[in-house]
Amino acid sequence: MDIGERDPVTGQMTTGHEWNGITELYTPIPRVVIFFLVLGTLFSIGYWLLMPAWPLGTTYTKGLLGLDQKTQVEQQLELASAERSAWTSKIESMDFAAILADPALMTIVNQAGSTLFKDNCAVCHGTSGTGSQGFPNLTTKSWLWGGDPQTIFETVRVGINSTHPDTRVSQMLSFGRDGVLERAQISDVVSYVQSLGGVAGEAAADSESVARGKDVFSANCVACHGDDGKGKPDVGAPNLTDAWWIYGSDRQSIFATIFNGHQGHMPHWEDRLSNTDRKLLTLYVLSLSEKKT
Amino acid sequence: MVAQLTSGERQLALVVLIALALVGLAMGVVGRADPIGVHGLIVLVLSVGLTFLVLSSLYAPEPSAERLSQYYDDPSKVGIILAIVWGIIGMAMGVWVAALLAWPDLTFDAGWASFGRLRPVHTSGVIFGFGGNALIATSFHVLQRTSRARLAGQFSPWFVLLGYNLFCIIAAAGYFMGVTQSKEYAEPEWYADIWLVIVWVTYFLLYIRTLARRKEPHIYVANWYYMAFILVVAVLHIVNNLAVPVSLGHAKSYSAFSGVQDAMTQWWYGHNAVAFFLTAGFLGMMYYYLPKRAGRPIFSYRLSIISFWGITFMYMWAGSHHLHYTALPEWVQTLGMTFSLVLLVPSWASAGNALATLNGAWHKVRDDATLRFMMAAAVFYGLATFEGSFLAIRQVNSLSHYTDWTVGHVHAGALGWVALITFGSIYSVVPWLWKRERMYSAALVEVHFWLAIAGTVVYVFAMWNSGIIQGLMWRTYNESGTLTYSFIDSVVAMHPYYIARAFGGLLFLLGILVCAYNIWMTIRMAPAVQPTSTADLPEPRQIPVSPAPAE
C-alpha cells in the first residue's frame, strides 16, 4: 500500500492513489455491511436446507420441509373446490326453476355470474350485457334463439356458427351481392321493414314503396322472419318488429344488411367453462333481462 | 471531424462504409419482399451518406501530431448529443404509450402506432438509445482521464459509437414494422444482433487496448464497472439471441431455446441487462463524476471492492425471480430468491459509498443541482434495489407479479437512478468536453432537477397504488369462494393512476427538453477564457517526437 494522506474531514487515510484528481479513502468496511452479509448468507443456507434448492445432476435437493409447488397448488385447488362444493353441488344437481326459486343460491349466482360474465362475455356483449354494433343486447328479452333457461344454456354450450359439432347455424343471405334482389327492390324492403313498427325517428317512406316492399318481403323473407316479421327462434332469425337491432335500424344499415347479408359468430363454451359455470352464466344472463321488466 | 482522422484511418473508414453499403444493398435486394429489405435500405442510405462525409475530407491535410498530446473527445461529444436525442424520442414514446393505456384510442387505428409496437420503441429508445449512448460517451471520457492515456486509435471509437446507433435505428425501425423476436429488451432480430456483436467486441477491444496504455499503476473503480458492463453485456447478448433465421432474406428467426429453458435464458439475460447495463455501467459513471463534482475522495476503497464483486457475482443468479410460481423448477426459484435477497447488501454498500463520499460536500449538494442529481440518483438506487430484493421474495411476488408494481419498480430504477445519474454526469461533462466555463444556465439545471424528481415521484407513487390495488383485486374472493372482481373491473380501477402516470412521465419529458436546450446554449457559448488545466491532458510522456504512425 502506498503511503496516503489523512483526509481532514473524516480523519481517514487515503490509499495514496490518484486518478485525474480523484482519491480514495482507506475507510474500513462498516461493521453493519459485514453483519448483513453474514446474516443474508446464513438465511440463505437455512432456506436452502428447508426448500428445494440445489441441482444434483438429474435431481435436486428436495429440502427438509418436503414442500413442492406443484403438489401445493393442487392441494389448494382441491381445498377451494371442496369449500365451494356446498353450493356448486346444488347448482349442478338442481334444475333451473328450482335454483331460481332459491334466493340464497341466487345471491351466489349473481355474484359469481357477474365476474364470469365480465371475464368471458363482456368483450362482445359489454360489461352490462347491452351489446354493441354487431353484438346482441342481452337485456331486452328480444332473443334470437329463445329466452328460456334451457335454450340459453344450449346457446352458451354450442355457440352460434361456431366450431362446435352441434353449433347453432344461422345466416342472413346477401340478397344484393348475390343478385337475388335488385337495388330498388331492396330499397322497398327497407321501407316495408321500417314500417313494421320497430324503427323510430326515421322519416316515413311513401306508401307505394312500402306496398312494393311487402310483396318482395313475402316472396323472399318470410321463410325465416315469418309472415308477420316477428322472426323465428328455431332458425335464429331476429324479430323485425321490435326496437332492438343488432346491426342498426337506419335506412343505410338495413339496406347494407339485406345487400351484404350477415353471419354473426358466437364461440362455444363447452370446452372452456365447466357445466356449473355455464349454468351460472345462463342464470346471470337471464337475470339481466329480468331486471329490465 | 473527419479531418482529425489520419489518411490511413479515412481509407479504413471508406472501406468499412462501402462494405456496409454493399451489405445494405444485398439485404435490400434479397429481402425486398420482407421488412429486412427496408432495413437494408436504411443501412445503404446511412452508409452512403457517411461515405460522402468521409470523401469530402479525404484529401484534407494530415492532422497535426499535437492531437496525440490531448484526449480524443469528439466521439464523446457526439455520443452525448445522440444520447439526448434518443432520450427525447424514447421518453416521448413513453408518454405516448402511457397515454395509450389511459386513452386507448390514441393508436389512431394504425398498425405502427399500436401499443405492442410503440412500447419497445420506448424501452429500447431509453435503455439503449439514451442510456447506451450516454454510457459509451462517458466511458470514453472517464477511461482516458483515469488512465491518463488517449483512446487507442481514432477509427474504432467512431465505429463503436456510430455502429451502435445504427443498431438502435434498425431496432426502432423494425418495431414500427412489427419486426420482433418477442424477447423483452432483446427484440431486434438476428441480423441486428450479429451487427451488435461486431460493434460490441470492437468496443471491448478498444477498452482493453486503451487500458493497457494507462499511465496509472492501478485501474480505477469506474473502469472495473465499465469493463464488467461491456464484457457481461456481450455474453448475455450472444447467448440469449442464439437463433436460426428462416432464411437470409427474412427478418424472422427462431430461438435456439424453447419452453422453460427459453424463459429462463431470457430472464437470465433480462435481469442481468438490469444488472450490467443499467447498474454496472451507470455505477461506473457515478464513481467518476460524483467524487469529481463533489471534490471529495471516495468514502471507502475497501467498500468499493466488496460491492463490486458482490454485485457481479450475485446478480448472475437472480434472474429466476422473474419466474416465480411458473413451470420453472422450484429449486431454481429458491436460488434466484436467496441470491436476490443477499444482493441488497452490496447494492446498499454501493449507494452508501456514494452518499458517504458526499460527507464534507453537503453544502455543494444544497447549492449545485448537478451534484444533487447524482445524490438523488444514489438515493433512488438504494430505494430501487431494496424494492427489488423485496419483490424477489416468492410470497411478495405472488402479489406483485404481473401488476403495475413491477412497472413502478423498474421506473424507480430507470428514472430515479439511471436517468438522474446520467443527467448529473452530462451536466458535469458537457462544460468539460466543450471547454466551457459552466453550463449555460444553472437555473435551468435546477428546473430540470425538480421536474425530474416530481415526474419520478408522481410516476412511482401512481404505479405503487395501481399495482397493489390490481394485485389485491385479482386475489379477492367472495364468501362463496369465487372471485369478487373480473379482470375488466381491475382495469377500470387503474384509470386514474394511468392518467397520473402519463402526467409524471410528461414532467420527466419536459425535464429532458429543458436539458437539451441548456446543452444547446452551452455549446453556443464562448469557450472558457482560461486555458485547459493540465489535469485534463494525457501523460506528457506520450507525446511522440515524430508524427505517430496511423493506428
Interface residues (C-beta under 8 A of the other chain):
Chain A: D7 V9 T10 T14 T15 H17 W19 N20 G21 I22 T23 E24 L25 Y26 T27 P28 I29 P30 V33 F36 L37 G40 T41 F43 S44 Y47 W48 M51 P52 A53 W54 P55 Y60 T61 G63 D68 Q69 A80 E83 R84 W87 I108 Q111 A112 S114 T115 L116 F117 K118 D119 A122 T127
Chain B: R145 T146 R148 E216 P217 H218 Y220 V221 Y288 P291 K292 R296 P297 I298 F299 S300 Y301 R302 L303 S304 I306 G310 Y325 P329 E330 W331 Q333 T334 L335 M337 T338 F339 L341 V342 L344 V345 P346 W348 A349 G352 A356 N359 G360 N478 S480 G481 T482 L483 T484 Y485 S486 F487 I488 D489 A535
